[in-house]
């Protein structure tokens, strides 16, 4: 979360004291509670900075956590619960942005950058290797004569 | 009076920095050595002035001089002395002054450094560094002046944000800033080399200690901040992929790449153009981080810098230095001669691969951090990019890099033997696989990736150890010979091995967090709560009064199985000046693991309690410390030692002067 922000004294408004999930919110059914925790971990607390509702002590986050649990108790599967929350608050609530036309570049960036880097290095390597292996231009007549002369002097 | 002196000194420092920039540039241009050497004395004077200014602000804080607006807003007369002191940089204006102090300190260090630098390079670097100082001194003076007086003078201050009243504030920002700002030197050297149009192994040797220094401190700063967040925020998280964290992580990734590419440049005179670009990019990312944190563009809720003038000013600084240096790069880089050739399988290639992966990782964090902002500007769509995104993208980039690390490290320079390198690491790899398999069967039904992560960490630690061992242990010789071989190894070899082992240790700690567990309940005195291996019993609650807060303290007995550990105290505090509550987690270290208790609201005659079992969590930070230790050890290598006596007669003595 905003560790460095707080370190720099950036926080004026909200104390980031985590209370997050309260004992009275916890579902008696451990399996359901586990699912609720993992769903909440992927949902953003809308009034916080990059914090999931599972980590946040904001009242809105608490409302959302309770909402998630209500939907689970009502029998929704995980996807239905998330869809329900997204229908209300939009994609902004998802900490893992969905893959669509607008986020294609975001998700593709790591691969594109890696490919570009690898391709550059590869081409560069070939180019340099080419320079190294290129056969030197044949000797001119004048050069040949000088070499011959030198070799002769050596023997003589 | 002291306040005015501080203010005046800061303004003077701005003037001197202008001289530090203009005169040496002109000297280099005119080929005038006297003018070019003005930079050194200007850098020293500039540092002295900023230090005086900083001392003045410290004095106002320590004396609780509430005629200064900045002191009123961030201090309280009842604060313990240490927090009065650290309050100086616990706010935007004061921390900018610390930023500038460190910036000018680095300038002064370059001026003082006895290493034989080509005079043109030194002059150019000091001039470029002076320009950065001009920008940030102007920013501090004109938009973030900490010396503003108040009238009428309030009787009492508003106290420092309670979250910041912690030793972490004393240590973390200075470390982080030394790291951030230290890269300005590498940047300045890169700019100087571009202006000079000449670059060689000498440049790399001159720059490498500064890069190592900055990297080492940045590593410590990030690790320290992570540990601080872990114990202060009270829910046991240690990394959150928050934009402000990413702001410090990006320069770290780029700086790590830079350390490796300068090695290639120093040893083999290759990768020159890329290294220069990387040096520019690393400091640019530091500047970007400063912009992100200070402008509040990505952190609107928690940022204090809501003043748009500040954001705009820094944006201008950012554009000027990034754009200017990249333009210079585009213009001058083609002049730089390409260096040595190397085979596709060689240490050089391995380090190129390292750079490709690290640059990709850095770019991934960059895109993830800025994409939401860009998308909102272009389409109006608001999206969030949180930890699940980074887990899905950053981790897959890092894993192959770390898997290849030990193999790359055993490749020879120029032309390596891939099969041999793989064979040399086969044993380490085998042990790591066995460890992962053993863990996997031992924790059947648990997380699957965690044992693999631990295995990767083991591979890194063993790989680093065996690499050293191979250079020390020989079959024929006795232990005496080995000892002397160990002594004969350059410190940088030890440093490299330590840093790589440190990465492994951190990875083990990170992977092990998949096995952490959490329990939440309401406890009344005498009741027990179990999570993972730990059981706590609430003994009782008692009030306590601190200097500027009231606390409610809960005492717990702690058991690991039947073994009783020392008791834990966890508390909730109310800081009276701001009526703000904080949670002080209670932590009991048990080997490398920790039992972590944090308190919630009092209810039904009891109190809400969360207990975490954090297995091997200390390894995350121990690993970072080991990495930093490796950096520090490399820094003491004889090649870099500042006052190292010159060995033998320098070859230059034979040659006539220019």
Interface residues (C-beta under 8 A of the other chain):
Chain A: X1 X2 X3 X4 X5 X6 X7 X8 X9 X10 X11 X12 X13 X14 X15 X16 X17 X18 X19 X20 X21 X22 X23 X24 X26 X42 X44 X47 X48 X49 X50 X51 X52 X55 X90 X91 X92 X93 X94 X95 X96 X97 X102 X103 X105 X106 X107 X109 X110 X113 X114 X117 X118 X121 X125 X128 X129 X131 X132
Chain B: X74 X89 X90 X91 X92 X95 X160 X161 X162 X163 X164 X168 X169 X172 X173 X176 X225 X226 X228 X229 X233 X234 X235 X237 X240 X241 X242 X243 X244 X245 X247 X248 X293 X296 X299 X300 X301 X302 X303 X304 X305 X338 X341 X344 X349 X352 X353 X356 X357 X359 X360 X363 X364 X367 X368 X371 X375 X379 X381 X382 X383 X384 X385 X386 X387 X388 X389 X392 X393 X394 X396 X397 X520 X521 X522 X580 X581 X582 X583 X598 X600 X601 X603 X608
